[in-house]
Amino acid sequence: MENENTTVEQIEITKEITYTKIYSSRAIWGFSIFFSSIFGGILLMQNLRDTGRKKEGNLILIYSIIFTILTIYIVNLPEKPISNGAFLCNLIGGGILSYYFQKKYFPNEESYEKKTIWKPLIISILVTMPFIWALIYSM
């Protein structure tokens, strides 16, 4: 009886891996560094939702929002904001998302097919461009 349950679980895991595409750890880390932790968090959230873990995906989204708010606060804490501080915080946030949470929820990540990053990349650029233009023209 126990062997039957184990076999059913193995079949379910195999089906999940075979049919589900996810964003890679490198994609999550890269989006976190170059945009912010919230962008990497959204990619990881999407991975979790695609594999049926909506609750965990929502928790990752909340974590990435809180981490992004903390980053903004830490960077703007000194009288003269430190631009390298944002990069460092994004590096740490991306590392936590990709090398802790991604590995925790997808320990066999290499068995999943990888999603392309073009769609999230275009969306991320479109979202950040108004902020960059505002910074340029406010000086």
Number of C-alpha atoms within 10 A of each C-alpha: 5 7 8 9 10 11 11 12 12 12 12 12 11 13 11 15 19 12 10 15 17 22 21 23 24 14 22 25 27 20 24 30 22 16 18 25 32 26 26 32 31 22 26 30 24 20 23 21 16 15 17 12 14 15 12 16 22 18 13 23 22 16 17 26 18 14 20 22 14 13 21 15 13 15 20 15 11 9 7 8 14 13 10 10 15 22 18 14 22 26 20 17 25 30 22 17 26 23 15 14 18 22 14 12 15 19 11 11 17 11 13 18 15 15 14 13 14 9 9 16 15 10 11 16 12 11 12 11 11 11 10 12 10 10 10 9 7 7 5
